[in-house]
Amino acid sequence: MPSSQSTDGTRTDVLLIFPPQTEARFFPYLSLPYLTGHLRRRGRRVHQADLNIAVLHELLRCPALLDDAVRAQDTGDDGKAVSDWYRHEMADVFAAHIGELRAHVLEKAPAGELGPDRAVRLATLALELLVRDTFLTRTWEDLGRLDDAVRRAAERPPAASDVPLVSLRHLVTGLLGRHRPRVVGLSVAFFSQLAPALLIAAWVRQLAPDTQICLGGQQVMLRHDGLARLPGVRETVDALCPTAGEEPLERWLDALDGTVPLAAVPGMTWLPRAGGAPRTGPAVTLRFRDLGPPDFTGLPFRSYLNDALELAIVSCVGCYWGRCAFCSYGNRSLPQGGYQQGTAPQIADAVEAVVRATGTRYVSVADENTNLRLILKAMRAVRERGIRLRFGVRSRLEPVLTDPGFCHDLAAVGCAMIAVGYEGTSQRLLDRVDRGVCAADYQRILDNLHAAGITVRFTVMGQVLDETPDEFEASLRFLVDNERRIGIDALELMVAEPGSRLTGSPDDYGLALDTSDRLAGNPELSYLAGRVGRPLAVRGGPTRTEALDRLLRIFHTVRPGRTNGPAPSRPAPDGSRAPAVAALRPHTWVRTVPAYADDRTEVRVTLADLVKERFYALPADDVEQRADGLLMARTDRGRRLLARLADAAAGTPDPALAAPSARSTS
Ligand code: SF4
């Protein structure tokens, strides 16, 4: 608890920051709200800032930033390259729709002509364009180079930095000025946040030298030894927190007040700036079941990149199974006491608190592997309190889901979605990685979940040890057979993360690990390389290139979620076609590639749908474009092409120019 003598009433005790750059933009990442809730209940002044989403909000407030960023990305080829044209058009479309984007993203108000899906997509694309090829989106070969680059970036004058870095520094300066925090805590959940987090730490050290700085989160749990050795980290960071941060932060503030000795603060690794070995405090004692609900106050929780308002809770820390060999997160739960779950009333309290504070009607249970029986009990309790909401979970394809009654009960309390990791259908491989599930159950489980109306979304893992070609084909066939009833969120190759059983005993899994400092992730398939670990080779298994090709085959073969009829612009199953269209007005986000960027404009009109990121080429013999942009069919084939464009939502048919009903071919 705060000591009344020692606290300065004008200062915030802790400023918690979630740094860029990650795709976690659907709802606030939970580390901050749980830490905030705990510390506020202990009487502390806390401000939480999600700078990952704030970079987007800055862009929405000041769309000219995108023009500046795009100009900095010009190739210098007189701006005539199609890539330059594309980026400038994107900035133009973004500026043209800024009112709808602000309304939808910031306020969840109607998105006008764009509609909610396109608004989210356009905002995402604009943000990615803003940060493209900047420090925020660099990937790293090893921690040493990352640390060096952070130190150089921190020494650079703000005006010489990338456009989004100037914005980010401005945000950090504003937070420090308004809150004058005694402690800044940076939560680093994803590897792609590590360099920006260290840069923010360096800025805080420059701008507010008396502020204490702590780094925590999943990446610190995985890599604290390596981080503690980096010169840049030793210069700027006071403490690493490789455990849940609630109790360490609470007790650190007590120590800063002088009410407990620093040596009594649990869960921290102290990095003496004068040099010397890091010192580690005692273990934490606070249990998850004693934690209260998350507190989202202060976060712009309505303004995330989502179609609707969505918030999250967790029901546990770690994973009750914990044994999957590739899972560093789960493997940390293996020692006694490593896994902790909430009680059903506690989880129900958290859900109720979040619903009452925010009005959300959808809650993500953001565990890595939810105990489904526990969540069923908790959500029943929520219903009994008169609260109706839908929720999503992440879990294995657990044996309990072979019971249709259980799936029905889950759906009845609001379960709408289960996210699942899929490593294929080879029981041999599932057993080798100790997945603890039965592939023979998979079909029945998907049937049950489908019958209950629960959506299933897969993350597909490739290079699962020595997967044979036959095993891969069977796993692919399972996906194809079920493509109408699954979604696929991500494809990724297996990664040997630090702390995982794969890394601890690679021989047991037939792996050869590169034990140098080199890092390996999934740059081809995952956002900013995704999870990062040691480079690996599987003895007797597919090479990385072969494994990647297999995942690409899945990408090109499986058509997830085709439950709503044929894809746009394909003939219907009965062979009938959409009515012909004589004239089509392209939407404002569908732009015509100019002659200087398309050397075949004499024979075609090329359109770019900047929101869908799709190009369409229309033969000039069949379609012409008027000076005002209207596309006019010249032939029956042209009318059919325009009909397909209308079907692909690229434009609106002009009613003043109705199509003749002719069906003849050109
Ligand atoms: S992959 Fe999932 S089920 Fe397996 S240990 Fe990790 S969290 Fe647990």
Residues whose N, C-alpha, C, O or C-beta is under 5 A from the ligand:
A	BS01	SF4	C319 W321 G322 R323 C324 C327 G330 N331 E368 N369 R396
